[in-house]
Structure formats: structure tokens, C-alpha cells
């Protein structure tokens, strides 16, 4: 057996004057980082097991606990950090791939933070959203080349559209990777807010069919839970080709997460690993993708828009163009900083490109080819706040998905250990004792509150720009200015420098 030279990532500090040995931390920690010593009659801690989920800190009745980074100092070397060294220790001991959860830790530029919005002053008066109506309604789907109007009315039937009250949806998180209470929370919040949630590649649990009008049902390479009733239950269908946290990589749900309910929903044997291959084995060309798109349109009687989700990679503009010409109604692009329940560490940190650059490149390419109206663009990959959304729309997005932000609204503390199934907040787990920690009624209200708050902020930002409809901002890059960006970055983003 190999020796393990890894050191703790975090240090648990317990204030002995405040600790009353109540065992709350012992009972709350699924990682067993807190232990009650029967001989000494006191609670002690095992730092090596701590994942810094903050559950013990948040629930300690006497505020006796602090968790912080372990203060071990390696000899300074700019090429080798403590993280790099510990990674090698782990692989030398295990011989396996390093896994992680959530988004990348790498300090890649966040271009949202280098983009500033324009504001009205004298010649173009601002708009007060408290006194004047602001239109945030968004329609996702293929638009016709022109509209036929007769007697002031639309004289033709539009292709199927996904109607959203705001340009924000909850991203794909499958049942199995997250608990059913998470999906219930997001489904209810989506219904209350007039938007959609995405089922991910795990099918749709029977309890969620009543939220079908607010569901985007996903078809991934594993085809888990995909059948006629499932496809027709949702408001739209999404073909998942890739995701930002792991471009070119398939999915893997460990068998220990596949209990009875997950088994029934995914239509796989209980306790078996759910593996989605990296490629769809019926898609090896744009022509193959076109066939699947039209097969899904046939299966849903041409009543639902079909989306194709891809990761943001270097030739994303050409790929998106091909997808549009293959008949998709929506193209979803997931960027480098996107989160995931489980992904190889090296893939997450080294593959793909930031969503801002991908979005700008795709919107530009589709406009140059005269086919921008044929698809809607939805983006994802670390959308953190309402300003990110407004900037995304100005860069060309029709709407955004949020994943990490949605989970944080439910209580996630970003400990990045989703793949272990020991989520202390009842989110990325199937353990019934942990699942019940997330009340779906409370979760739904918190997620809906987040969307409501962002809606108010979006209206304020639009009003400050003198814009009363989100549609008027879409792709209007004149409303953006760059700060601290190179000439090449400004060129790709299609924005001018601040002061220009």
C-alpha cells in the first residue's frame, strides 16, 4: 500500500472557551472531520477530512469554530505551488485521475469585469423603471426571414418559441448528480418566475412532470431517461454535445448514487454506473446532427424548439454556424469557467475558452453569414450577477443559464467536493440523511428571490442606459467599453476601449 504524503487543505480551529461539546458539528459533518472522544468527553477535529463546506461553522450555536487554509509552507518556487505538490502526492498514492467539482480555480481573465456599460446623461434621457414599463420578455427559437402582416396582424405561424419572462434560466443539473430536492426547488422557482430549468442528462423524475411547461429536457450521449413522454413533457429539447467544465469528456455518475429513484428515472439498473460516452455514437458529422435534430422535431410534432449545447472551444464560431444550418433553433455555449458535479481536474483547468470571447465570436460569425436570426444564443459558464447578464446580452446573447449561482442560492458553499456524494448542504448527494437538509419549499423561495432581485437590477441598468426593452440591447456592443484589455481582445469582443 502506498504512503500518503498529502497534508490537510484546511485547518479547523476550535475555541475551547466557547465550545460546549454539544456535538452539533459531529452530527452535521458527513466527512467525519469532527469526532466525539468518549475518553476525554470532548469534541476533537481531524483536519485532513475537512472540505471547508462551512456547515459546522454556520450551525455552531456558540460560534466556536473557524475553518481556514492550512498554514503549511513549502519552499517558495514560482513553478511549484502547494496545490501542485499535493496533486502529485495524491496521484503517486492512488495512480488515478484527479477529480474535482464546480468551476476552475485558475486565475483566467474574467472579461465581464473588464467591460463597462454606457449610461444616459443629457441627450438620451434615462428611464425610471419604477414609473415606466421595462420589457424583459425573451423568445428563444428560430425567427423567420421576414414577417407577413395583414390588416395589422401576423399572417403566418412562427416556428416554436420558448417564452421567458426574463433572460435567465437554471442550467442543466441532472437528478443523480444533484438531489431531487434541488430539482424541485429550481422547478418551482422557474414556474414562479416565468422561466425554465434544465433537467440535465438524467431524465425527468415523475414528481416533476407537472413542471413540464418550465422544463428543458436534455438528450445526452447516454440517452438516460429519454422516451416519447419525456420529450413531449418539456417546453424545449436540448441535445448535449459538451459542457464548459469538461469539453470532449463524457459523463459518469457512480453506481453508489444510483438508488431506486435515480434508477427508475434514468432507466438503468439500480447500483450501476451511469456512463455517457464522450461522443454521441450516432453523430460524426453535421449531417448526423441534423438527422437527430429532425428526429426530435418529428418526435415532438414540430411543437418545441430544439437546442444544441456545446462547450466553448477555439473553433466555436464555425461549429455554431454548422449547428444553425443543421436546423437547430437554439445554440447553447458553455464556457471555460462553467461548473460541474464531477470533472477531471486537468480538463477543467486547461481545456476550452472563456465564454465572453466565444459569445462575441459566434454572434459576429452568424451576423456576417446573415443567419443570426435563425438561432437564439444562450450562454453559460460562471454568470455571477445581473451585470454579467446585461453585458452578455450586449455582446449578443439572447439569454443565459445559471448553475453555480443557483446552487449557491440554495446554500452551496463551493467546497468543490460534489463528486464525493457527501454534500453537507443536501445538494450534490443522494444520501437520504443529507438530502433532507434542503427543504424544497425554502429552496424554491430563495432561488425565486434571486431571480426577482436580478430582474430589478437588470431593469435599473437598462433604465440607466435609456433602454426600455431588452431586445434593444441585444448585440448592441456600442453600449460596452473595455478597460485593461489588449487590442486583440477588444477586436474579438467587438468593443471599443473606454474613453474612445
N, C-alpha and C positions, 0 to 999 in steps of 0.2 A: 504493500500500500504506500502511495507517495506521501511524503510530508507536505503539509500545507503551511507555507510561509506568509500567507496573507495576514495583514493586520486589520483591525477594525476600521470601518469607514467613519463611524460616528462614536462619540463619547456621551454616555448618559451620566449626568451629574445629579445626584440626589442630595437635597438639603436635609441633613439629619435632624435639624431643629424643627423643620416643618413636616417631615414625613411622619404619618401616624400609622404606617403599616396596615392600611385599610385593604390592600390587595386589589384595588381598582385597576392599577396598571398590570398586575398579574393576570387578571381575568380578561382584560381588553387586548392584550398583545398576542396575536396569532403566531408571532415569530418566537415566542418564549424568551424574549430578552429580559423579562422581569421574572424573578423566581422568589418564592417564599421559603426561607431557610427555617425548617422546623426546629433545628437545634438552637439556633440563635434567636429564633422568634422575631425575625425581621425580613424585610424585602431587600433583596440584592439584585444587581443587574449584570448581564452578560453582554458587553459592548459588541462583540463580534456578531451577534444576532440582530442588532438594531438596524433597521432600514430607514429610520428618520421619517416615519409616517405621521408623527405628531399626535397620535391617538392618546398616548399616555399623558403627554403634556397638556392636551386640551381638556382631558377629563379628570386630571388630578384635583381633588377637592381642596387641597391646601397649597397648590402651585409650588410643589416641592421639587419638580423635575425640570431640567434643561437638557436638550439634546443639541450637540454642536459637532462640527467636524473634528475628527480625532487628530490631536496635535503632534502626530509623528512627523519628524523632519528627516527627509532624505538629503544626502549631499546635493547641493544645488547643481543642476545641469539643465540647460535650456532644451536639450533634446529629449530628456527623460524625466517625466513628471511622476509623482507618486501613483497617479492613475495608470500610467503606462507600466510601471514596475509591478504593481499589484495584478494587472491584467496578465502579465507573463507568469507570475506566481500561480494564478488560478489555472491557466492553461497547462502549465507544467505539471500541476497536480491532477488535473482532470482529463486532459487530452481532448477536450471538446470545444465546440464553438461557444463564444461568449454571447449570452442573450441579455436583452435589456427591454425596457418599456418606455413609453412616452417619446418625446421628441429628442433631437440631438443636443448634446452638451457642448458641441463645438461652437466657437465664437465666430460663426459666419456672419457677414453683414446682414442686418435686418433693414431692408430698403424702405420699409414703411417709415422707419424712424429718420430717414434722410429725405423724406418727401413732405412738403408743406402745402397746405391748402390756401387758395386765394380767398379773399373776403371782400365784400362790397363796402364802398365808402360813400363817395358823393354822387358819381354819375350813374351808378346802378344800385338803387336803394336796397338795403337788406329787407328781409321778410320776417315778421314776428310769427313764429309757429303757434303761439297761444291765441292769436287773433285771426290768422288766415290759414286756410286748409293747406296741408302738405301731403302730396301723393307719393306713398312709398310702395304701392302695389306693383308687383312684378309678375310678368308672364314668361314662363320658360317653355320654349318649344320653337319649332321651325316657323318662320314667318314667310308669307308669300312675297313674290317679287313686286307685286302691286295689289292694291285693293280695288274691287269693283263696288262703286257706290251708286245706288239707285234710289231716288226720292229721299236722299239724306240718310239712307240705311245701308248697312253692309249687305251686299247682294251675293255673297259666297260664303261657304263654310270654311273656317280656318282649320289648319292642322291642329291636332290635340295640344292643349296648353296646360301647363301646371301653374295654377294661380296662387300666388303668395301675397299675404298682406304686408310682408317686409322681406328684404332681400337676404334673409338669414335662415338656414336650415341646420338641423342637427345631423352631423356626419355619420358615416357607416361604422357601427359598433355591434358586432354580432352577439346573439344570445349564445352563451358559452364563454366567449371572451369577457363579457360583462354579465352581470346578474339580470334576471328578469325584472327585478325592481328598478334597475336603471332604465331598461327599455320602457317600462310602464311610466316612469317619471317623464321621460322625453316625449313619449307618445301623447300623454295628456297635456304636457306643456305645448306641444306642437298644435294640438287641436284647439287649445285655448287661445293661442297666439295667431292662428291662421297661417301656419307654415307646415313644414314636413319634417319627419325624421326618417333616417335610412336604416333599414333592417340589418345592413351588413350581409355577409355571406352565410349566415346561419339559419336562414328561413324565418318564418313568422310564427311565433307561438300562438296557440289557439286563443289565448286571452286577449290578443292584440288585433284580431281581425276587425273588431268594432272601430279601430282607429285607421282602417284601411284607406280612407279618403285623405289621410295625412301621412301615408307611408310611401316611401320609395323602396320598392323591393329589389334586392340585388341578385344578380346571376353571376357567380364566380366560376372558376375552373372546376371546382369540386361539385358544382350543381347541388349543394346541400339544401334540402327543403324546397327544391324547385318543382312545382307541378302546376297544373292549369288553374286551380283555385287560388294558389299563391300569387301567380302572375296577375290574375284578374282582381285580386283583393286590393292591390296598391293603386296609387294615383299615377305612378310612373314606374318604369322598369330601368334598372341600371346594370349594364354589363361591366363588371370589374376586370380590367386588364392588369392594372398595377396600382400601387399606392406610394405616397411620397417617402414613408419611413423605410420602405424596402423595395425599391424598383427592381424588377427582374426576379423577385423572390416570391414563392407561393406562401400559403398559409398553413399553420399547424396548430390545431387545438389538441392538447394532450388528453389521453383517454381518461385520466382521473377527473377531468372537468366534464366528461360526457355522462351525466347522470340520466335518469329516466326522462325528464322533461326535455333536456337537450337532445337526447336520442330520438325522441318522437318528433321533435321539431325539425331536426336535420335529416331524419330518415336514415340513420345509421345505427349499428348495434351499440347497445349500452356498454360503456367502458372502452370503446375502440377509439384510436386516434383519428381525428378528422383532418386529413391532409388535402389541401388544394394545391395541385401541381403549379409550378411557375407558369407554364404556358397553358392556354386552352388547347386541348388536343384536337379541336376541330377548327382552329383559327391559325393559319400560317400565312395569311395574306390579307390585304384589304378586301379582296373579293370574298374570302371566307367570312370576314367580319360582317360584310354586307349581307351575306346569307343569314347569319344569326340575327342581325337586326330585323330583317324582314320576317324571319320565322317568329320572332317575338311579337312583331306587329300583327302577324296573322293570328297568333295565339290570343292576342288581346283585342282582336277585331278592329284594329287601327284606331282604338279609342284612347290610347295612352302614349305620351311621349317616351321615346327610348333614349337613354343616356349611355354614354361610354366613358368610363373613368380610367384615366391613365396617370402615371407618375410624370412629374416634371423632369425631363431629361434633355440632353443637348439638342436633339432634333425634334423637339416637341412641336414646333410650328408646322413642320411638314407632316407629322403624324396627325395633328389636329385637322389639317386640311383634308387628309385622306379619310378621316373619320366622318367629316362633314359630307364629303362626296359619297361616302358609303351609305348615307341615308339616316344617320343619327340625328336626333332633334336637339340633343344637349351634349356638350363635351365638358366633362369634369376633369380638372387638372389638380393634382395633389403635389405640393411642393416639398422640398428638402427637409423643412422643419416640422413636417407632419408627425403626429404621434402614432403609436401602435401599442397593442397589448403585449406583443412579443415579437422581437426582431433581432437578427444578428447585429451585434454592436458595430462591427466594421462596416456593414452595409448601411446601417442607419447614418453613420457619421461621414461616409465617403462617397455616396452614390446619389446622383441627382443634382438639381439646381434649385435656387430659391424661387418661390412661387411668383414674386414680383416680376422677375426677368422673364419667366415662362409666360405669364399672362400677357405682358406687353408684346412679346414676340408673336404669340398666337393671334392676338387681336389685330396686330399690324398685318400679318400674313393673310388672314381671312379678308381684311378690308382691301388689301392690294389685289386679291383674286376675285373680289366682287361677290363673295359668298358669306360675308359676316352675318347677314340676315337669315341664313339657312340653319344656323345653330345658335343656341344660347350657350354662354360660357359661365360655368360655375367653378369656383376655385376653393382650395383648402390648403392647409399647411401652416398652422400657428397663427390664426386670426385671433388677436388678443383683446380687441376692444372696438368700439363703434368707429373710431377714427380710421382704423385699418380697413374697415368695410367701405367707408366713403372713399378712401384713396383707391381701393380695389375697383370700385365702380368707375371712378375717373380714369383708371388705367384700361378699362374695357370689360370688366366683369358684369354679368347680369345679377349674380347672387353669390353667396359664399356658404360653405359648410363650416360649422364649428364642432370640434370633437373634444380637445383638451379643455377648452373654456367651458363647455357644457358639463364635463365631469367635475371640474373644479367647483362649478355652481352647486353640484350635488354633495360636495365635501371632499373631493380628491385633494391630497396634499403632495402629489407629484413625487412619491418616493421611488418611482420607476421600477417597481418590483411586481408589476401586473402579472407577469408570466408565471409567478410562483403560485398564484391562486390563493394567496393569504392576505388579501386586501382587508385591512382593518376597518375600512370605511364601508364595506359591503358593496363595493363597486365591481372590481375585477376579480370576482370569486364566485364559486358555486357552492361553497361551504354553507349549509343552511344556518349555522350559528352566526356566521358573518353576514350573510345576505340580509337577515332581518334587521341589521343595524341601519339600513337605508329604508326609511318609510317612503313609499312611492307618492303618498299624498303630499308630504312635505317636500320631497324631491321635485315633484311637478310644479309646486308653487314657486320654489326657488329658481328653477330653470325658466319658468314663465316670467318671473320678476326680472331676471337678467335680460331677456328679450325686450321686455317693456322699457327697462332703463335705457338699453341701447337704442330703441326706437325713438325715445325722446331726445337722446343726444344726436342721433342722425338728423332729426328734424331741425335741431338747433344749428348744426353745422351747415345744412343746406340753406337754411334761412340766412345765415351769415354770409353765404355766397350769393344771395339774391336769387336762389333757385327754389321753385315750389314743387318740383316733380323730379323724382329720382331719375326718370328716363332722360331728362335734360342734361344730366351729369354724365351719363354713360359714355365712356370713351372720350370725354372732353378733357384731354390732357393739358389744355391751356390753363385749367384750374389748379394745376400742380406745378411746384417748383422744387428743384433738387438742391440739397445742401451737403457739401462734403463728398460729392460724387465725382468720379473721373469723367472725362469727355466720352469715353466708350460706354460707360454705364448710363449716362444721360442719353446717349444716342439710342441704346437698346430700349430704355424705358420710354423714349419719345417725349421727354420733358425738358424744359429749359432750366438753366441754373437760376437760383434765387438772385433777384436784382436785375435779371436780364429782361 
